[in-house]
Each structure stands twice: as structure tokens, then as C-alpha cells.
Amino acid sequence: MANSPIGADVSLETLTNDPYELLAELRRHEPVSWVPAIGGWLITERSLAIEAMRDAETFTVDDPRFSTAVVLGPSMLSLDGDEHRRHREPFAKSFRPGIVREQFGDFLAAQCRTLITAMPAVAELRSGLAGPLAVNTITRFLNLRDVTAAEVLSWYNDISDAIVDVTLKQPISEAGTAAVRQINERVAATLAETGSGRGESLLHEIERTGALRPEEMGSAAVVLMFGAIETAEGMTTNAFWHLLSNPTVWAELQQDRSLVSDAIEESLRLEPAAAFIDRYATRDVTLGSANIAKGDLVSISLLASNRDPKVFDEPDRFDINRSNARQHVTFVQGPHGCLGLHLTRMETAAAINTMLDIYPDVRLLADQSTKPEGFIFRKSDRVTVQLKK
């Protein structure tokens, strides 16, 4: 710990608002640094981050301090080994690429068209497009009963705030606790509703398998809802911010739609919606030159890993022609890799392509927009645009 002088001066404010230069300095001189501001180690070098993510036996999420578990309860996000597989596998097949294309291709196109055509001439894309699209997609996926997009987004915001609070050693807010309780109540109501002519849900299918105990079904649904919205809303919002902040790039997409997927990957690399993930050391271990003690918090900066110059040339530049952009670690590696990565990519691609179809000359109103910010969850708060055909 004494060998981390740069880490000793790190502040949460810098990590939240403008962390790029600081993370680059840490990566150069202290790639595994003891950071008192977070109460643990911070990994900023891509190769070391991947090593830690892949070694769940040494760097685990299964710890009572893990923020997601504190807020949401035990789930696939906060368990390792056999228990992690038991919670994850019942949902995994529904997120396979072919299945999500078949079930959501037309749905996403229709949703994007409905949302975009309903926008006013001056529109905000996070609240008007990215958020509702993410909510409508995951609620359709789970087939939850009697929920509205506004209600789900409110729950999501309260849960996000609660997770950040726990990470910063603050008590869980009343709103965060209430949001988790209300989602659990809707899950219970959905499962209780059979033979009503409204069709079965994925939750009904999983309940029949017996893979999860009844009291685990609510936590599983909360985790899927939270993870899907966090990833998809942030991913779509940040992609529009990057693309519309670079008008020449948007013009390239107008001319060549095949570049949309490349643009999405570059946005994912440059600004991941989840900037940090936490692990806990299960034993004394040396990583890089750092001697990590059993029980220590080990935080992995996906943001820093994705800008590692050993892998990415000019890593702070947005370049949709970057040949290795897909080497980003935004979706995490190892057993906790993002379950819904194919679906979220489809959501963002549908949003961009539909905007190009309807409003190809959309223009960013920079003075009414904000750059991506956030300590753990990182996205633009507002991407305000002028819509014109």
C-alpha cells in the first residue's frame, strides 16, 4: 500500500467527473494501486484486469460486502461456482443470439420507430429513447404483469443510487429498498397469474424447472431488469453522444450503414456504461507488483482497461474504423460476462438505424447536453437534439 503514492491522492470526484488522465497515470505507474478513496485496490491495466476477471476462485463476488448483493440479494451477479451457474443457466438460453434476433428483431424496430416519431422537434434521447427502449425490451422479455415504463425506470434509478450508496459506505436509501420490494411483488403477482389467457412468462417456465427456489425468483428478475436497463440505456445514450458529437462520423453512417456495428463497439470501448466492477480477494495473492491480502477489495476499471495504449492506438480518440475495437472488456470476461450482450447490441443498433431512417440530419444541441459521467455507472445525463428530416 505504501507503494501507491498516486492512488493515495485519488478522489471520488475525479473518478466520477474527469478520470481519464488520472487513470492513464495509474496505468503507467501503478497498474494495481491502493486507493484509499475506494478502500481497496484499483486495476487499470487491461491484461491484469482480464486476469482478475477470469480467476473467480481468487477474485470473487461472493462476499457480504458486495454492493449488488447488499441491495438486491443473492443472485447470479453475487455468487460464484456452482451456485452462480444454478442462478445463471436457466436464463442463458433465452439470450442466445439466434433467439434474441428471432424474438426481438421486429419488436425493436417497431419500438424505435414509435418512440422516435413521437418525439418533439427538440428531444432528449436518454429519457425519450434509450431508457424507454431498454425498459420495454426487458419487461417484454420477462413478460411482467401490470408495469409501466415510467414505473420501471423509477425503480431502476432508485436501485442504481442505492448501489452507489453502498459502494461509498452509505446506508441504503428507503427508495432503493422500496424499489426492490415492489419489483418482487410484481414478480410474485406474475407467477400467481396462470390460466388467465395472458400467456405464460419466462419466469413461469423457469419456475416449472425448479432450478430456482420461489424466494429466488424475485431477486433473479430484479437483477435481470437492473442489468438490462443499466447496460442498454447507458450503451444507447453514450453511443448517440459519441456519434452526434462527431458530425463527420454521423455522416459516414448515413453513407454506409455497415459501419453502425463498428461505431457501437467503439463507443462501448471508449465509454462503458459500467465503469468499475468489484471483486474480493479470497487469498493472499500478488497481481502485477501489488501484494493483495485476503479479504481486500479489488476494483477493476473497465474504463481504464479499454483505453490501454498497449492494445489500442490513440486510445482516447473515437474511431469507428478501429480494427480491434471489439477487444474491449466492457461486457466483462470470465464467468460473469454479460448475459444480455447480444440483445443490448441489437437495441442500440435498432435505435441508431431508425434515427438514420427518420431523422438523418439530427443535430446535437451541445449546450443542452452533458458528457458521460459517473463513478460506477457512467453515461450522459442528457443528449438533447434538434430533429429535422
C-alpha positions in Angstrom: 0.0 0.0 0.0 2.9 2.3 0.7 4.0 1.9 -2.9 0.8 3.7 -4.3 1.6 7.4 -4.0 -0.6 8.2 -7.0 -3.5 6.1 -5.7 -3.2 7.9 -2.3 -4.2 11.2 -3.9 -7.2 9.8 -6.0 -10.5 11.4 -5.2 -14.0 10.1 -5.9 -14.8 13.4 -7.5 -12.1 12.9 -10.2 -13.1 9.3 -10.8 -16.7 10.5 -11.3 -16.2 13.6 -13.4 -13.0 13.5 -15.5 -10.9 10.4 -14.7 -9.1 9.8 -18.0 -5.8 11.4 -17.3 -5.6 10.1 -13.7 -6.4 6.5 -14.9 -3.8 6.8 -17.6 -1.2 7.8 -15.0 -2.2 5.0 -12.7 -1.9 2.5 -15.6 1.6 3.8 -16.4 3.0 3.8 -12.9 0.6 1.9 -10.5 -1.4 -0.6 -12.6 -2.6 -2.2 -9.4 -2.9 0.7 -7.0 -4.1 1.0 -3.4 -6.7 3.8 -3.5 -7.9 4.9 0.0 -10.8 6.8 -1.6 -12.4 3.5 -2.6 -11.0 1.5 0.3 -9.3 -1.1 -1.9 -7.1 -1.8 -4.9 -7.8 -0.4 -8.4 -6.7 -2.3 -11.5 -6.2 -0.1 -14.6 -4.1 -2.3 -16.9 -6.1 -4.4 -19.4 -4.1 -7.7 -19.1 -4.2 -7.6 -15.3 -8.0 -6.8 -15.3 -8.6 -9.8 -17.5 -6.5 -12.0 -15.3 -8.6 -10.9 -12.3 -12.0 -11.3 -14.1 -11.2 -14.8 -15.3 -10.0 -16.0 -11.9 -13.2 -16.2 -9.9 -11.6 -18.5 -7.3 -9.1 -15.8 -6.3 -11.2 -12.7 -7.1 -14.8 -13.4 -6.1 -18.1 -11.5 -6.0 -19.3 -13.8 -3.3 -18.7 -11.5 -0.3 -21.2 -10.0 2.1 -19.9 -6.5 1.2 -20.6 -6.8 -2.5 -22.9 -3.9 -3.2 -25.3 -5.5 -5.6 -25.9 -8.4 -3.2 -26.5 -5.9 -0.3 -29.2 -4.1 -2.4 -30.7 -6.9 -4.5 -30.0 -10.1 -2.5 -28.1 -13.2 -3.7 -28.1 -13.7 -7.4 -26.1 -14.6 -10.4 -24.3 -11.3 -10.0 -23.1 -12.0 -6.5 -22.4 -15.8 -6.4 -19.6 -17.9 -7.8 -19.1 -21.5 -8.7 -22.0 -24.0 -8.7 -24.4 -21.5 -7.1 -23.6 -18.9 -9.8 -24.2 -21.5 -12.5 -27.5 -22.6 -10.9 -28.8 -19.0 -10.9 -27.5 -18.1 -14.4 -28.1 -21.1 -16.6 -31.9 -21.1 -16.5 -31.9 -17.7 -18.3 -28.8 -18.2 -20.5 -30.5 -20.0 -23.5 -33.1 -17.1 -23.8 -30.2 -14.7 -24.5 -28.6 -16.7 -27.3 -28.0 -14.6 -30.5 -30.4 -16.5 -32.8 -33.2 -16.5 -30.2 -33.0 -12.8 -29.5 -32.8 -12.0 -33.2 -36.0 -14.0 -33.8 -37.9 -12.8 -30.8 -36.8 -9.1 -30.8 -35.8 -8.1 -34.3 -39.1 -6.8 -35.4 -40.1 -5.7 -31.9 -37.1 -3.4 -31.5 -37.6 -1.8 -35.0 -41.2 -1.1 -34.2 -40.4 0.2 -30.7 -37.7 2.6 -32.0 -40.0 3.9 -34.7 -42.8 4.5 -32.2 -40.5 6.3 -29.7 -38.7 8.4 -32.3 -41.7 9.5 -34.3 -43.4 10.6 -31.0 -40.5 12.9 -30.1 -40.8 16.7 -30.2 -38.6 18.8 -32.5 -36.2 19.3 -29.6 -35.8 15.9 -27.9 -33.7 14.4 -25.1 -32.6 10.9 -26.2 -31.8 9.3 -22.9 -35.2 9.8 -21.4 -37.1 9.8 -24.7 -35.5 6.8 -26.4 -32.7 4.9 -24.7 -34.5 4.5 -21.3 -38.0 3.5 -22.6 -36.5 1.2 -25.2 -34.4 -0.6 -22.5 -37.4 -0.9 -20.2 -39.9 -2.0 -22.8 -37.5 -4.7 -24.0 -36.7 -6.3 -20.7 -40.3 -6.2 -19.5 -41.3 -7.9 -22.7 -38.5 -10.4 -22.2 -39.8 -11.3 -18.7 -43.5 -10.7 -19.5 -44.1 -9.0 -16.2 -47.7 -8.0 -15.5 -49.0 -4.5 -14.9 -45.9 -2.4 -15.1 -45.3 0.8 -17.0 -42.0 2.1 -18.4 -42.1 5.1 -16.1 -42.5 2.9 -13.1 -39.7 0.6 -14.1 -37.3 3.5 -14.8 -38.1 5.0 -11.4 -37.3 1.6 -9.7 -34.1 1.4 -11.8 -32.9 4.9 -10.8 -33.6 4.2 -7.1 -31.7 0.9 -7.3 -28.7 2.5 -9.1 -28.5 5.2 -6.4 -28.7 2.5 -3.7 -25.8 0.5 -5.2 -23.6 3.6 -5.5 -24.5 4.5 -1.8 -23.5 1.0 -0.6 -20.2 1.2 -2.6 -19.5 4.6 -0.9 -20.3 3.0 2.5 -23.6 4.9 2.8 -26.8 3.3 4.1 -29.4 2.0 1.5 -32.0 4.6 0.8 -35.6 4.0 1.6 -36.4 4.4 -2.1 -33.9 1.7 -3.1 -35.4 -0.7 -0.6 -38.9 0.1 -1.8 -38.0 -0.4 -5.4 -36.6 -3.9 -4.8 -39.7 -4.8 -2.7 -42.1 -3.5 -5.4 -40.4 -5.5 -8.2 -40.5 -8.6 -6.0 -44.3 -8.0 -5.6 -44.8 -7.8 -9.3 -42.9 -10.9 -9.9 -45.0 -12.8 -7.3 -48.1 -11.4 -9.0 -46.9 -12.5 -12.4 -46.2 -16.1 -11.2 -49.5 -16.3 -9.4 -51.4 -15.4 -12.6 -51.9 -18.6 -14.5 -54.7 -19.7 -16.8 -55.8 -16.1 -17.3 -55.4 -16.1 -21.1 -52.5 -13.6 -20.9 -49.8 -16.2 -21.7 -47.0 -17.6 -19.7 -43.8 -15.7 -18.9 -40.2 -16.8 -18.9 -40.5 -16.7 -15.1 -43.2 -19.3 -15.3 -41.0 -21.5 -17.4 -38.1 -21.3 -15.0 -40.4 -21.8 -12.0 -41.6 -25.1 -13.5 -38.0 -26.4 -13.9 -37.4 -26.0 -10.2 -33.9 -24.6 -10.9 -34.6 -21.6 -8.6 -36.4 -21.6 -5.2 -39.5 -19.5 -5.0 -37.8 -16.9 -2.9 -35.0 -16.6 -5.5 -37.3 -15.8 -8.4 -37.8 -12.2 -7.4 -34.1 -11.5 -7.0 -33.4 -13.1 -10.4 -35.9 -10.8 -12.1 -34.6 -7.7 -10.3 -31.1 -8.5 -11.4 -32.1 -9.1 -15.0 -34.2 -5.9 -15.1 -31.5 -3.8 -13.4 -28.6 -5.2 -15.5 -30.5 -5.0 -18.8 -31.6 -1.4 -18.2 -28.2 -0.3 -16.9 -26.3 -1.8 -19.8 -28.8 -0.9 -22.6 -29.8 2.6 -21.6 -26.2 3.6 -21.0 -24.9 2.0 -24.1 -27.5 3.6 -26.4 -27.2 7.0 -24.7 -23.4 7.0 -24.9 -23.4 5.8 -28.5 -25.6 8.8 -29.6 -23.5 11.2 -27.6 -20.3 10.0 -29.3 -21.8 9.9 -32.8 -23.6 13.2 -32.7 -20.6 14.9 -31.0 -18.7 13.8 -34.2 -20.8 15.0 -37.1 -18.4 13.7 -39.7 -18.8 10.2 -38.2 -22.6 10.5 -38.3 -22.3 11.5 -41.9 -20.2 8.3 -42.5 -23.0 6.2 -41.1 -25.5 8.0 -43.4 -23.4 6.8 -46.4 -22.6 3.3 -45.1 -24.9 1.6 -42.6 -22.5 -1.3 -42.3 -20.4 0.9 -40.1 -23.1 1.1 -37.4 -21.9 -2.0 -35.6 -18.3 -0.8 -35.6 -19.5 2.6 -34.2 -21.3 0.8 -31.4 -18.2 -1.2 -30.5 -16.0 1.9 -30.4 -18.5 3.6 -28.2 -18.6 0.6 -25.9 -14.8 0.7 -25.7 -14.4 4.4 -25.1 -17.2 4.8 -22.5 -18.5 1.7 -20.9 -21.8 2.2 -19.1 -20.4 0.3 -16.1 -17.0 1.9 -15.4 -15.9 -0.3 -12.4 -16.7 -3.7 -11.2 -15.8 -5.1 -7.7 -14.2 -8.3 -6.6 -12.8 -9.5 -3.2 -9.6 -11.5 -2.8 -10.1 -15.0 -1.3 -6.4 -15.4 -0.5 -3.2 -13.5 -0.3 -2.1 -13.0 -3.9 0.4 -11.0 -5.9 -1.1 -9.3 -9.0 1.4 -7.3 -11.0 3.7 -5.8 -8.4 0.9 -5.5 -5.8 0.7 -7.8 -2.8 -3.1 -8.1 -2.2 -4.3 -9.5 1.1 -7.1 -12.0 1.6 -10.4 -10.1 2.0 -9.2 -6.9 0.2 -11.5 -5.2 -2.2 -10.2 -5.3 -5.8 -11.9 -2.9 -8.1 -11.4 -3.3 -11.8 -11.6 -0.2 -14.0 -13.2 -1.2 -17.3 -12.9 2.4 -18.4 -9.1 2.3 -18.0 -8.7 -1.2 -19.4 -10.5 -0.1 -22.6 -8.1 2.7 -23.1 -4.9 0.8 -22.6 -2.4 2.0 -25.2 -0.7 -1.4 -25.2 -3.7 -2.6 -27.1 -5.4 0.4 -28.6 -3.6 3.1 -30.6 -4.5 6.6 -29.7 -6.9 5.1 -27.1 -8.7 8.4 -26.2 -9.8 9.0 -29.8 -13.2 7.9 -31.1 -12.5 6.0 -34.3 -15.2 3.8 -35.8 -12.6 2.3 -38.2 -10.6 0.9 -35.3 -9.8 -2.6 -36.3 -9.6 -4.1 -32.8 -12.4 -2.2 -31.0 -14.1 -5.5 -30.1 -11.2 -6.3 -27.8 -12.8 -4.0 -25.2 -13.8 -5.6 -21.9 -17.0 -3.6 -21.4 -19.1 -6.8 -21.2 -16.6 -8.3 -18.7 -14.7 -11.6 -19.2 -14.8 -14.8 -17.2 -17.9 -16.4 -15.6 -19.6 -13.1 -15.0 -19.6 -12.0 -18.6 -22.7 -10.0 -19.6 -25.6 -12.3 -20.2 -27.5 -9.9 -22.4 -24.7 -8.5 -24.6 -26.4 -9.7 -27.9 -29.8 -8.2 -27.0 -28.3 -4.8 -25.9 -26.2 -4.6 -29.1 -29.4 -5.1 -31.0 -31.2 -2.4 -29.1 -28.6 0.2 -29.7 -28.2 -0.7 -33.4 -32.0 -0.5 -33.9 -32.1 2.9 -32.2 -29.3 4.3 -34.4 -30.6 2.8 -37.7 -34.1 4.0 -37.0 -32.8 7.5 -36.3 -30.9 7.5 -39.5 -34.1 6.4 -41.3 -36.3 9.0 -39.9 -34.1 12.0 -39.0 -30.8 11.5 -40.8 -29.9 15.2 -40.2 -30.4 15.1 -36.5 -28.2 17.6 -34.7 -26.8 17.6 -31.2 -27.6 20.7 -29.1 -24.3 20.7 -27.2 -25.2 23.4 -24.7 -28.2 21.3 -23.6 -26.2 18.0 -23.4 -23.7 16.5 -21.0 -20.7 14.3 -21.5 -20.7 10.9 -19.9 -20.0 11.0 -16.1 -20.3 8.7 -13.1 -18.2 6.8 -10.8 -19.7 3.3 -11.2 -22.4 3.8 -13.8 -21.2 6.1 -16.5 -23.4 7.8 -19.1 -24.5 11.1 -20.4 -27.3 12.5 -18.3 -28.7 14.4 -21.3 -28.3 14.1 -25.0 -30.5 16.8 -26.4 -31.0 17.0 -30.1 -32.8 19.0 -32.8 -34.8 16.6 -35.0 -35.1 17.6 -38.7 -35.6 15.5 -41.7 
